[in-house]
């Protein structure tokens, strides 16, 4: 159960963002614009969460000065 929740934290926003981008073609102009902003924000959130979880990228504790 815990692994499914951890995976949903990364894939949930990506899938929701993709659904927003697909739904844009079925609605009007103003709603389409709002769905575009929401979709891009969700995709950015999911992608940066995946990037932050990657262990090879290092972090603030890895690069001491």
Predicted model as a PDB file, atoms N, CA, C, CB and O in Angstrom, pLDDT in the B-factor column:
MODEL        1                                                                  
ATOM      1  N   UNK A   1       0.814  -1.197   0.000  1.00 73.00           N  
ATOM      2  CA  UNK A   1       0.000   0.000   0.000  1.00 73.00           C  
ATOM      3  C   UNK A   1       0.859   1.263   0.000  1.00 73.00           C  
ATOM      4  CB  UNK A   1      -0.927  -0.003   1.198  1.00 73.00           C  
ATOM      5  O   UNK A   1       0.561   2.234  -0.695  1.00 73.00           O  
ATOM      6  N   UNK A   2       1.928   1.229   0.791  1.00 75.00           N  
ATOM      7  CA  UNK A   2       2.806   2.395   0.871  1.00 75.00           C  
ATOM      8  C   UNK A   2       3.523   2.654  -0.456  1.00 75.00           C  
ATOM      9  CB  UNK A   2       3.830   2.205   1.988  1.00 75.00           C  
ATOM     10  O   UNK A   2       3.732   3.805  -0.838  1.00 75.00           O  
ATOM     11  N   UNK A   3       3.897   1.584  -1.152  1.00 70.00           N  
ATOM     12  CA  UNK A   3       4.576   1.743  -2.436  1.00 70.00           C  
ATOM     13  C   UNK A   3       3.628   2.321  -3.483  1.00 70.00           C  
ATOM     14  CB  UNK A   3       5.138   0.398  -2.916  1.00 70.00           C  
ATOM     15  O   UNK A   3       4.042   3.112  -4.329  1.00 70.00           O  
ATOM     16  N   UNK A   4       2.365   1.928  -3.425  1.00 71.00           N  
ATOM     17  CA  UNK A   4       1.384   2.461  -4.383  1.00 71.00           C  
ATOM     18  C   UNK A   4       1.168   3.955  -4.163  1.00 71.00           C  
ATOM     19  CB  UNK A   4       0.040   1.709  -4.259  1.00 71.00           C  
ATOM     20  O   UNK A   4       1.023   4.707  -5.127  1.00 71.00           O  
ATOM     21  N   UNK A   5       1.146   4.388  -2.911  1.00 73.00           N  
ATOM     22  CA  UNK A   5       0.992   5.812  -2.632  1.00 73.00           C  
ATOM     23  C   UNK A   5       2.223   6.605  -3.056  1.00 73.00           C  
ATOM     24  CB  UNK A   5       0.719   6.029  -1.153  1.00 73.00           C  
ATOM     25  O   UNK A   5       2.103   7.733  -3.535  1.00 73.00           O  
ATOM     26  N   UNK A   6       3.396   6.024  -2.882  1.00 72.00           N  
ATOM     27  CA  UNK A   6       4.618   6.707  -3.301  1.00 72.00           C  
ATOM     28  C   UNK A   6       4.670   6.834  -4.821  1.00 72.00           C  
ATOM     29  CB  UNK A   6       5.859   5.956  -2.788  1.00 72.00           C  
ATOM     30  O   UNK A   6       5.128   7.853  -5.339  1.00 72.00           O  
ATOM     31  N   UNK A   7       4.217   5.837  -5.523  1.00 80.00           N  
ATOM     32  CA  UNK A   7       4.195   5.889  -6.982  1.00 80.00           C  
ATOM     33  C   UNK A   7       3.137   6.864  -7.475  1.00 80.00           C  
ATOM     34  CB  UNK A   7       3.940   4.498  -7.562  1.00 80.00           C  
ATOM     35  O   UNK A   7       3.350   7.558  -8.469  1.00 80.00           O  
ATOM     36  N   UNK A   8       2.005   6.922  -6.794  1.00 82.00           N  
ATOM     37  CA  UNK A   8       0.932   7.839  -7.193  1.00 82.00           C  
ATOM     38  C   UNK A   8       1.358   9.291  -7.047  1.00 82.00           C  
ATOM     39  CB  UNK A   8      -0.324   7.583  -6.364  1.00 82.00           C  
ATOM     40  O   UNK A   8       0.834  10.157  -7.748  1.00 82.00           O  
ATOM     41  N   UNK A   9       2.294   9.576  -6.152  1.00 82.00           N  
ATOM     42  CA  UNK A   9       2.779  10.947  -5.983  1.00 82.00           C  
ATOM     43  C   UNK A   9       3.476  11.455  -7.234  1.00 82.00           C  
ATOM     44  CB  UNK A   9       3.728  11.029  -4.797  1.00 82.00           C  
ATOM     45  O   UNK A   9       3.475  12.657  -7.502  1.00 82.00           O  
ATOM     46  N   UNK A  10       4.067  10.552  -7.996  1.00 84.00           N  
ATOM     47  CA  UNK A  10       4.784  10.951  -9.199  1.00 84.00           C  
ATOM     48  C   UNK A  10       3.949  10.778 -10.455  1.00 84.00           C  
ATOM     49  CB  UNK A  10       6.056  10.162  -9.324  1.00 84.00           C  
ATOM     50  O   UNK A  10       3.938  11.660 -11.314  1.00 84.00           O  
ATOM     51  N   UNK A  11       3.258   9.670 -10.576  1.00 90.00           N  
ATOM     52  CA  UNK A  11       2.501   9.399 -11.794  1.00 90.00           C  
ATOM     53  C   UNK A  11       1.122  10.045 -11.794  1.00 90.00           C  
ATOM     54  CB  UNK A  11       2.359   7.917 -11.982  1.00 90.00           C  
ATOM     55  O   UNK A  11       0.563  10.295 -12.863  1.00 90.00           O  
ATOM     56  N   UNK A  12       0.562  10.320 -10.622  1.00 91.00           N  
ATOM     57  CA  UNK A  12      -0.757  10.945 -10.544  1.00 91.00           C  
ATOM     58  C   UNK A  12      -0.819  12.305 -11.235  1.00 91.00           C  
ATOM     59  CB  UNK A  12      -1.159  11.098  -9.102  1.00 91.00           C  
ATOM     60  O   UNK A  12      -1.688  12.515 -12.081  1.00 91.00           O  
ATOM     61  N   UNK A  13       0.078  13.237 -10.899  1.00 92.00           N  
ATOM     62  CA  UNK A  13       0.057  14.538 -11.581  1.00 92.00           C  
ATOM     63  C   UNK A  13       0.354  14.438 -13.073  1.00 92.00           C  
ATOM     64  CB  UNK A  13       1.056  15.467 -10.937  1.00 92.00           C  
ATOM     65  O   UNK A  13      -0.203  15.201 -13.863  1.00 92.00           O  
ATOM     66  N   UNK A  14       1.221  13.511 -13.469  1.00 93.00           N  
ATOM     67  CA  UNK A  14       1.525  13.369 -14.896  1.00 93.00           C  
ATOM     68  C   UNK A  14       0.302  12.899 -15.679  1.00 93.00           C  
ATOM     69  CB  UNK A  14       2.685  12.387 -15.099  1.00 93.00           C  
ATOM     70  O   UNK A  14       0.008  13.419 -16.755  1.00 93.00           O  
ATOM     71  N   UNK A  15      -0.402  11.921 -15.139  1.00 94.00           N  
ATOM     72  CA  UNK A  15      -1.603  11.414 -15.811  1.00 94.00           C  
ATOM     73  C   UNK A  15      -2.702  12.471 -15.803  1.00 94.00           C  
ATOM     74  CB  UNK A  15      -2.102  10.117 -15.134  1.00 94.00           C  
ATOM     75  O   UNK A  15      -3.384  12.658 -16.810  1.00 94.00           O  
ATOM     76  N   UNK A  16      -2.883  13.164 -14.682  1.00 95.00           N  
ATOM     77  CA  UNK A  16      -3.905  14.214 -14.603  1.00 95.00           C  
ATOM     78  C   UNK A  16      -3.589  15.355 -15.572  1.00 95.00           C  
ATOM     79  CB  UNK A  16      -4.010  14.756 -13.162  1.00 95.00           C  
ATOM     80  O   UNK A  16      -4.496  15.904 -16.197  1.00 95.00           O  
ATOM     81  N   UNK A  17      -2.325  15.709 -15.697  1.00 95.00           N  
ATOM     82  CA  UNK A  17      -1.935  16.746 -16.649  1.00 95.00           C  
ATOM     83  C   UNK A  17      -2.194  16.335 -18.078  1.00 95.00           C  
ATOM     84  CB  UNK A  17      -0.481  17.089 -16.481  1.00 95.00           C  
ATOM     85  O   UNK A  17      -2.645  17.140 -18.893  1.00 95.00           O  
ATOM     86  N   UNK A  18      -1.913  15.089 -18.383  1.00 95.00           N  
ATOM     87  CA  UNK A  18      -2.189  14.588 -19.730  1.00 95.00           C  
ATOM     88  C   UNK A  18      -3.688  14.579 -20.016  1.00 95.00           C  
ATOM     89  CB  UNK A  18      -1.612  13.179 -19.904  1.00 95.00           C  
ATOM     90  O   UNK A  18      -4.110  14.904 -21.125  1.00 95.00           O  
ATOM     91  N   UNK A  19      -4.488  14.211 -19.027  1.00 96.00           N  
ATOM     92  CA  UNK A  19      -5.941  14.233 -19.202  1.00 96.00           C  
ATOM     93  C   UNK A  19      -6.456  15.655 -19.403  1.00 96.00           C  
ATOM     94  CB  UNK A  19      -6.630  13.595 -17.996  1.00 96.00           C  
ATOM     95  O   UNK A  19      -7.391  15.873 -20.174  1.00 96.00           O  
ATOM     96  N   UNK A  20      -5.859  16.611 -18.723  1.00 95.00           N  
ATOM     97  CA  UNK A  20      -6.237  18.009 -18.936  1.00 95.00           C  
ATOM     98  C   UNK A  20      -5.929  18.454 -20.358  1.00 95.00           C  
ATOM     99  CB  UNK A  20      -5.516  18.914 -17.940  1.00 95.00           C  
ATOM    100  O   UNK A  20      -6.722  19.157 -20.983  1.00 95.00           O  
ATOM    101  N   UNK A  21      -4.777  18.042 -20.862  1.00 95.00           N  
ATOM    102  CA  UNK A  21      -4.406  18.424 -22.223  1.00 95.00           C  
ATOM    103  C   UNK A  21      -5.302  17.753 -23.261  1.00 95.00           C  
ATOM    104  CB  UNK A  21      -2.948  18.068 -22.489  1.00 95.00           C  
ATOM    105  O   UNK A  21      -5.593  18.349 -24.298  1.00 95.00           O  
ATOM    106  N   UNK A  22      -5.738  16.537 -23.001  1.00 96.00           N  
ATOM    107  CA  UNK A  22      -6.659  15.863 -23.923  1.00 96.00           C  
ATOM    108  C   UNK A  22      -8.041  16.499 -23.857  1.00 96.00           C  
ATOM    109  CB  UNK A  22      -6.750  14.358 -23.598  1.00 96.00           C  
ATOM    110  O   UNK A  22      -8.702  16.651 -24.884  1.00 96.00           O  
ATOM    111  N   UNK A  23      -8.483  16.871 -22.660  1.00 95.00           N  
ATOM    112  CA  UNK A  23      -9.814  17.459 -22.479  1.00 95.00           C  
ATOM    113  C   UNK A  23      -9.922  18.838 -23.115  1.00 95.00           C  
ATOM    114  CB  UNK A  23     -10.148  17.552 -20.999  1.00 95.00           C  
ATOM    115  O   UNK A  23     -11.029  19.326 -23.345  1.00 95.00           O  
ATOM    116  N   UNK A  24      -8.793  19.470 -23.402  1.00 94.00           N  
ATOM    117  CA  UNK A  24      -8.817  20.791 -24.026  1.00 94.00           C  
ATOM    118  C   UNK A  24      -9.547  20.799 -25.357  1.00 94.00           C  
ATOM    119  CB  UNK A  24      -7.414  21.290 -24.224  1.00 94.00           C  
ATOM    120  O   UNK A  24     -10.158  21.805 -25.715  1.00 94.00           O  
ATOM    121  N   UNK A  25      -9.498  19.713 -26.086  1.00 93.00           N  
ATOM    122  CA  UNK A  25     -10.105  19.684 -27.417  1.00 93.00           C  
ATOM    123  C   UNK A  25     -11.618  19.540 -27.373  1.00 93.00           C  
ATOM    124  CB  UNK A  25      -9.518  18.556 -28.221  1.00 93.00           C  
ATOM    125  O   UNK A  25     -12.266  19.625 -28.416  1.00 93.00           O  
ATOM    126  N   UNK A  26     -12.200  19.326 -26.202  1.00 94.00           N  
ATOM    127  CA  UNK A  26     -13.638  19.110 -26.098  1.00 94.00           C  
ATOM    128  C   UNK A  26     -14.382  20.274 -25.446  1.00 94.00           C  
ATOM    129  CB  UNK A  26     -13.900  17.856 -25.324  1.00 94.00           C  
ATOM    130  O   UNK A  26     -15.601  20.201 -25.290  1.00 94.00           O  
ATOM    131  N   UNK A  27     -13.695  21.329 -25.066  1.00 93.00           N  
ATOM    132  CA  UNK A  27     -14.337  22.436 -24.350  1.00 93.00           C  
ATOM    133  C   UNK A  27     -14.081  23.747 -25.086  1.00 93.00           C  
ATOM    134  CB  UNK A  27     -13.818  22.525 -22.890  1.00 93.00           C  
ATOM    135  O   UNK A  27     -13.389  23.780 -26.104  1.00 93.00           O  
ATOM    136  N   UNK A  28     -14.644  24.812 -24.559  1.00 93.00           N  
ATOM    137  CA  UNK A  28     -14.504  26.129 -25.171  1.00 93.00           C  
ATOM    138  C   UNK A  28     -13.128  26.734 -24.964  1.00 93.00           C  
ATOM    139  CB  UNK A  28     -15.543  27.056 -24.624  1.00 93.00           C  
ATOM    140  O   UNK A  28     -12.226  26.123 -24.392  1.00 93.00           O  
ATOM    141  N   UNK A  29     -13.003  27.967 -25.455  1.00 94.00           N  
ATOM    142  CA  UNK A  29     -11.697  28.621 -25.481  1.00 94.00           C  
ATOM    143  C   UNK A  29     -11.188  28.981 -24.085  1.00 94.00           C  
ATOM    144  CB  UNK A  29     -11.766  29.868 -26.331  1.00 94.00           C  
ATOM    145  O   UNK A  29     -10.030  28.710 -23.769  1.00 94.00           O  
ATOM    146  N   UNK A  30     -12.014  29.576 -23.258  1.00 95.00           N  
ATOM    147  CA  UNK A  30     -11.566  30.007 -21.930  1.00 95.00           C  
ATOM    148  C   UNK A  30     -11.252  28.802 -21.053  1.00 95.00           C  
ATOM    149  CB  UNK A  30     -12.633  30.889 -21.257  1.00 95.00           C  
ATOM    150  O   UNK A  30     -10.230  28.787 -20.368  1.00 95.00           O  
ATOM    151  N   UNK A  31     -12.115  27.798 -21.067  1.00 96.00           N  
ATOM    152  CA  UNK A  31     -11.877  26.584 -20.277  1.00 96.00           C  
ATOM    153  C   UNK A  31     -10.661  25.847 -20.818  1.00 96.00           C  
ATOM    154  CB  UNK A  31     -13.120  25.659 -20.294  1.00 96.00           C  
ATOM    155  O   UNK A  31      -9.901  25.252 -20.054  1.00 96.00           O  
ATOM    156  N   UNK A  32     -10.477  25.885 -22.127  1.00 96.00           N  
ATOM    157  CA  UNK A  32      -9.310  25.247 -22.732  1.00 96.00           C  
ATOM    158  C   UNK A  32      -8.020  25.907 -22.254  1.00 96.00           C  
ATOM    159  CB  UNK A  32      -9.400  25.308 -24.262  1.00 96.00           C  
ATOM    160  O   UNK A  32      -7.033  25.226 -21.977  1.00 96.00           O  
ATOM    161  N   UNK A  33      -8.034  27.220 -22.159  1.00 96.00           N  
ATOM    162  CA  UNK A  33      -6.852  27.942 -21.682  1.00 96.00           C  
ATOM    163  C   UNK A  33      -6.552  27.591 -20.236  1.00 96.00           C  
ATOM    164  CB  UNK A  33      -7.048  29.455 -21.826  1.00 96.00           C  
ATOM    165  O   UNK A  33      -5.392  27.400 -19.871  1.00 96.00           O  
ATOM    166  N   UNK A  34      -7.594  27.504 -19.403  1.00 97.00           N  
ATOM    167  CA  UNK A  34      -7.400  27.133 -18.007  1.00 97.00           C  
ATOM    168  C   UNK A  34      -6.913  25.693 -17.872  1.00 97.00           C  
ATOM    169  CB  UNK A  34      -8.695  27.319 -17.229  1.00 97.00           C  
ATOM    170  O   UNK A  34      -6.078  25.394 -17.018  1.00 97.00           O  
ATOM    171  N   UNK A  35      -7.433  24.807 -18.711  1.00 96.00           N  
ATOM    172  CA  UNK A  35      -6.958  23.420 -18.685  1.00 96.00           C  
ATOM    173  C   UNK A  35      -5.511  23.313 -19.139  1.00 96.00           C  
ATOM    174  CB  UNK A  35      -7.840  22.542 -19.564  1.00 96.00           C  
ATOM    175  O   UNK A  35      -4.765  22.473 -18.637  1.00 96.00           O  
ATOM    176  N   UNK A  36      -5.112  24.147 -20.074  1.00 96.00           N  
ATOM    177  CA  UNK A  36      -3.715  24.159 -20.514  1.00 96.00           C  
ATOM    178  C   UNK A  36      -2.797  24.551 -19.364  1.00 96.00           C  
ATOM    179  CB  UNK A  36      -3.527  25.126 -21.697  1.00 96.00           C  
ATOM    180  O   UNK A  36      -1.776  23.904 -19.132  1.00 96.00           O  
ATOM    181  N   UNK A  37      -3.158  25.604 -18.648  1.00 97.00           N  
ATOM    182  CA  UNK A  37      -2.332  26.034 -17.511  1.00 97.00           C  
ATOM    183  C   UNK A  37      -2.287  24.966 -16.426  1.00 97.00           C  
ATOM    184  CB  UNK A  37      -2.867  27.349 -16.927  1.00 97.00           C  
ATOM    185  O   UNK A  37      -1.226  24.680 -15.872  1.00 97.00           O  
ATOM    186  N   UNK A  38      -3.438  24.381 -16.125  1.00 96.00           N  
ATOM    187  CA  UNK A  38      -3.477  23.342 -15.094  1.00 96.00           C  
ATOM    188  C   UNK A  38      -2.691  22.109 -15.531  1.00 96.00           C  
ATOM    189  CB  UNK A  38      -4.929  22.956 -14.776  1.00 96.00           C  
ATOM    190  O   UNK A  38      -1.964  21.522 -14.730  1.00 96.00           O  
ATOM    191  N   UNK A  39      -2.831  21.714 -16.793  1.00 96.00           N  
ATOM    192  CA  UNK A  39      -2.114  20.545 -17.294  1.00 96.00           C  
ATOM    193  C   UNK A  39      -0.611  20.725 -17.263  1.00 96.00           C  
ATOM    194  CB  UNK A  39      -2.552  20.235 -18.696  1.00 96.00           C  
ATOM    195  O   UNK A  39       0.117  19.820 -16.856  1.00 96.00           O  
ATOM    196  N   UNK A  40      -0.143  21.880 -17.687  1.00 96.00           N  
ATOM    197  CA  UNK A  40       1.297  22.128 -17.673  1.00 96.00           C  
ATOM    198  C   UNK A  40       1.838  22.209 -16.247  1.00 96.00           C  
ATOM    199  CB  UNK A  40       1.616  23.418 -18.426  1.00 96.00           C  
ATOM    200  O   UNK A  40       2.943  21.741 -15.972  1.00 96.00           O  
ATOM    201  N   UNK A  41       1.061  22.804 -15.343  1.00 96.00           N  
ATOM    202  CA  UNK A  41       1.498  22.878 -13.944  1.00 96.00           C  
ATOM    203  C   UNK A  41       1.568  21.484 -13.324  1.00 96.00           C  
ATOM    204  CB  UNK A  41       0.546  23.774 -13.126  1.00 96.00           C  
ATOM    205  O   UNK A  41       2.500  21.190 -12.575  1.00 96.00           O  
ATOM    206  N   UNK A  42       0.597  20.624 -13.626  1.00 94.00           N  
ATOM    207  CA  UNK A  42       0.610  19.262 -13.091  1.00 94.00           C  
ATOM    208  C   UNK A  42       1.777  18.452 -13.645  1.00 94.00           C  
ATOM    209  CB  UNK A  42      -0.707  18.558 -13.409  1.00 94.00           C  
ATOM    210  O   UNK A  42       2.418  17.701 -12.910  1.00 94.00           O  
ATOM    211  N   UNK A  43       2.052  18.601 -14.927  1.00 95.00           N  
ATOM    212  CA  UNK A  43       3.165  17.880 -15.532  1.00 95.00           C  
ATOM    213  C   UNK A  43       4.494  18.365 -14.944  1.00 95.00           C  
ATOM    214  CB  UNK A  43       3.155  18.057 -17.066  1.00 95.00           C  
ATOM    215  O   UNK A  43       5.388  17.561 -14.679  1.00 95.00           O  
ATOM    216  N   UNK A  44       4.619  19.666 -14.743  1.00 93.00           N  
ATOM    217  CA  UNK A  44       5.830  20.202 -14.125  1.00 93.00           C  
ATOM    218  C   UNK A  44       5.990  19.697 -12.698  1.00 93.00           C  
ATOM    219  CB  UNK A  44       5.803  21.729 -14.138  1.00 93.00           C  
ATOM    220  O   UNK A  44       7.101  19.379 -12.274  1.00 93.00           O  
ATOM    221  N   UNK A  45       4.897  19.621 -11.958  1.00 91.00           N  
ATOM    222  CA  UNK A  45       4.949  19.128 -10.582  1.00 91.00           C  
ATOM    223  C   UNK A  45       5.381  17.661 -10.543  1.00 91.00           C  
ATOM    224  CB  UNK A  45       3.580  19.295  -9.902  1.00 91.00           C  
ATOM    225  O   UNK A  45       6.239  17.290  -9.743  1.00 91.00           O  
ATOM    226  N   UNK A  46       4.798  16.835 -11.393  1.00 90.00           N  
ATOM    227  CA  UNK A  46       5.165  15.416 -11.408  1.00 90.00           C  
ATOM    228  C   UNK A  46       6.597  15.197 -11.858  1.00 90.00           C  
ATOM    229  CB  UNK A  46       4.230  14.644 -12.312  1.00 90.00           C  
ATOM    230  O   UNK A  46       7.305  14.354 -11.307  1.00 90.00           O  
ATOM    231  N   UNK A  47       7.026  15.955 -12.860  1.00 88.00           N  
ATOM    232  CA  UNK A  47       8.385  15.783 -13.377  1.00 88.00           C  
ATOM    233  C   UNK A  47       9.429  16.241 -12.365  1.00 88.00           C  
ATOM    234  CB  UNK A  47       8.556  16.553 -14.686  1.00 88.00           C  
ATOM    235  O   UNK A  47      10.453  15.578 -12.196  1.00 88.00           O  
ATOM    236  N   UNK A  48       9.189  17.357 -11.693  1.00 87.00           N  
ATOM    237  CA  UNK A  48      10.171  17.815 -10.710  1.00 87.00           C  
ATOM    238  C   UNK A  48      10.185  16.920  -9.472  1.00 87.00           C  
ATOM    239  CB  UNK A  48       9.879  19.260 -10.306  1.00 87.00           C  
ATOM    240  O   UNK A  48      11.223  16.772  -8.827  1.00 87.00           O  
ATOM    241  N   UNK A  49       9.045  16.324  -9.137  1.00 84.00           N  
ATOM    242  CA  UNK A  49       9.027  15.376  -8.016  1.00 84.00           C  
ATOM    243  C   UNK A  49       9.839  14.136  -8.358  1.00 84.00           C  
ATOM    244  CB  UNK A  49       7.579  14.982  -7.656  1.00 84.00           C  
ATOM    245  O   UNK A  49      10.549  13.603  -7.505  1.00 84.00           O  
ATOM    246  N   UNK A  50       9.738  13.675  -9.603  1.00 83.00           N  
ATOM    247  CA  UNK A  50      10.545  12.523 -10.033  1.00 83.00           C  
ATOM    248  C   UNK A  50      12.026  12.881 -10.032  1.00 83.00           C  
ATOM    249  CB  UNK A  50      10.113  12.047 -11.442  1.00 83.00           C  
ATOM    250  O   UNK A  50      12.859  12.076  -9.614  1.00 83.00           O  
ATOM    251  N   UNK A  51      12.355  14.074 -10.492  1.00 79.00           N  
ATOM    252  CA  UNK A  51      13.747  14.501 -10.557  1.00 79.00           C  
ATOM    253  C   UNK A  51      14.342  14.633  -9.158  1.00 79.00           C  
ATOM    254  CB  UNK A  51      13.863  15.830 -11.309  1.00 79.00           C  
ATOM    255  O   UNK A  51      15.498  14.275  -8.933  1.00 79.00           O  
ATOM    256  N   UNK A  52      13.557  15.142  -8.231  1.00 73.00           N  
ATOM    257  CA  UNK A  52      14.046  15.312  -6.861  1.00 73.00           C  
ATOM    258  C   UNK A  52      14.258  13.964  -6.178  1.00 73.00           C  
ATOM    259  CB  UNK A  52      13.067  16.162  -6.046  1.00 73.00           C  
ATOM    260  O   UNK A  52      15.104  13.849  -5.291  1.00 73.00           O  
ATOM    261  N   UNK A  53      13.507  12.953  -6.577  1.00 73.00           N  
ATOM    262  CA  UNK A  53      13.623  11.630  -5.963  1.00 73.00           C  
ATOM    263  C   UNK A  53      14.832  10.857  -6.493  1.00 73.00           C  
ATOM    264  CB  UNK A  53      12.349  10.828  -6.207  1.00 73.00           C  
ATOM    265  O   UNK A  53      15.329   9.946  -5.830  1.00 73.00           O  
ATOM    266  N   UNK A  54      15.295  11.215  -7.670  1.00 70.00           N  
ATOM    267  CA  UNK A  54      16.431  10.508  -8.267  1.00 70.00           C  
ATOM    268  C   UNK A  54      17.664  10.686  -7.383  1.00 70.00           C  
ATOM    269  CB  UNK A  54      16.712  11.024  -9.709  1.00 70.00           C  
ATOM    270  O   UNK A  54      18.005  11.807  -7.004  1.00 70.00           O  
ATOM    271  N   UNK A  55      18.316   9.600  -7.064  1.00 62.00           N  
ATOM    272  CA  UNK A  55      19.436   9.676  -6.133  1.00 62.00           C  
ATOM    273  C   UNK A  55      20.721  10.143  -6.788  1.00 62.00           C  
ATOM    274  CB  UNK A  55      19.659   8.341  -5.499  1.00 62.00           C  
ATOM    275  O   UNK A  55      21.617  10.620  -6.092  1.00 62.00           O  
ATOM    276  N   UNK A  56      20.839  10.025  -8.077  1.00 62.00           N  
ATOM    277  CA  UNK A  56      22.073  10.395  -8.745  1.00 62.00           C  
ATOM    278  C   UNK A  56      22.247  11.885  -8.937  1.00 62.00           C  
ATOM    279  CB  UNK A  56      22.140   9.729 -10.054  1.00 62.00           C  
ATOM    280  O   UNK A  56      23.324  12.325  -9.342  1.00 62.00           O  
ATOM    281  N   UNK A  57      21.227  12.677  -8.661  1.00 59.00           N  
ATOM    282  CA  UNK A  57      21.331  14.110  -8.913  1.00 59.00           C  
ATOM    283  C   UNK A  57      21.997  14.862  -7.783  1.00 59.00           C  
ATOM    284  CB  UNK A  57      19.977  14.684  -9.155  1.00 59.00           C  
ATOM    285  O   UNK A  57      22.390  16.016  -7.959  1.00 59.00           O  
ATOM    286  N   UNK A  58      22.132  14.243  -6.638  1.00 60.00           N  
ATOM    287  CA  UNK A  58      22.749  14.927  -5.506  1.00 60.00           C  
ATOM    288  C   UNK A  58      21.759  15.863  -4.843  1.00 60.00           C  
ATOM    289  CB  UNK A  58      23.989  15.702  -5.952  1.00 60.00           C  
ATOM    290  O   UNK A  58      20.594  15.928  -5.235  1.00 60.00           O  
ATOM    291  N   UNK A  59      22.206  16.556  -3.881  1.00 62.00           N  
ATOM    292  CA  UNK A  59      21.347  17.486  -3.174  1.00 62.00           C  
ATOM    293  C   UNK A  59      22.176  18.420  -2.334  1.00 62.00           C  
ATOM    294  CB  UNK A  59      20.341  16.747  -2.310  1.00 62.00           C  
ATOM    295  O   UNK A  59      23.391  18.516  -2.504  1.00 62.00           O  
ATOM    296  N   UNK A  60      21.522  19.104  -1.433  1.00 64.00           N  
ATOM    297  CA  UNK A  60      22.242  20.089  -0.626  1.00 64.00           C  
ATOM    298  C   UNK A  60      23.221  19.402   0.334  1.00 64.00           C  
ATOM    299  CB  UNK A  60      21.247  20.963   0.163  1.00 64.00           C  
ATOM    300  O   UNK A  60      24.230  19.998   0.712  1.00 64.00           O  
ATOM    301  N   UNK A  61      22.939  18.167   0.730  1.00 67.00           N  
ATOM    302  CA  UNK A  61      23.862  17.464   1.621  1.00 67.00           C  
ATOM    303  C   UNK A  61      25.016  16.824   0.863  1.00 67.00           C  
ATOM    304  CB  UNK A  61      23.120  16.404   2.410  1.00 67.00           C  
ATOM    305  O   UNK A  61      26.021  16.463   1.475  1.00 67.00           O  
ATOM    306  N   UNK A  62      24.899  16.676  -0.441  1.00 65.00           N  
ATOM    307  CA  UNK A  62      25.940  16.029  -1.231  1.00 65.00           C  
ATOM    308  C   UNK A  62      27.062  16.987  -1.629  1.00 65.00           C  
ATOM    309  CB  UNK A  62      25.333  15.417  -2.469  1.00 65.00           C  
ATOM    310  O   UNK A  62      28.191  16.548  -1.850  1.00 65.00           O  
ATOM    311  N   UNK A  63      26.781  18.252  -1.724  1.00 61.00           N  
ATOM    312  CA  UNK A  63      27.743  19.230  -2.240  1.00 61.00           C  
ATOM    313  C   UNK A  63      28.040  20.269  -1.177  1.00 61.00           C  
ATOM    314  CB  UNK A  63      27.210  19.909  -3.522  1.00 61.00           C  
ATOM    315  O   UNK A  63      27.589  21.410  -1.268  1.00 61.00           O  
ATOM    316  N   UNK A  64      28.786  19.878  -0.187  1.00 63.00           N  
ATOM    317  CA  UNK A  64      29.142  20.816   0.883  1.00 63.00           C  
ATOM    318  C   UNK A  64      30.293  21.707   0.428  1.00 63.00           C  
ATOM    319  CB  UNK A  64      29.527  20.056   2.180  1.00 63.00           C  
ATOM    320  O   UNK A  64      31.122  21.312  -0.392  1.00 63.00           O  
ATOM    321  N   UNK A  65      30.323  22.890   0.968  1.00 64.00           N  
ATOM    322  CA  UNK A  65      31.382  23.815   0.605  1.00 64.00           C  
ATOM    323  C   UNK A  65      32.172  24.223   1.821  1.00 64.00           C  
ATOM    324  CB  UNK A  65      30.816  25.037  -0.085  1.00 64.00           C  
ATOM    325  O   UNK A  65      33.115  25.007   1.711  1.00 64.00           O  
TER     326      UNK A  65                                                      
ENDMDL                                                                          
END                                                                             
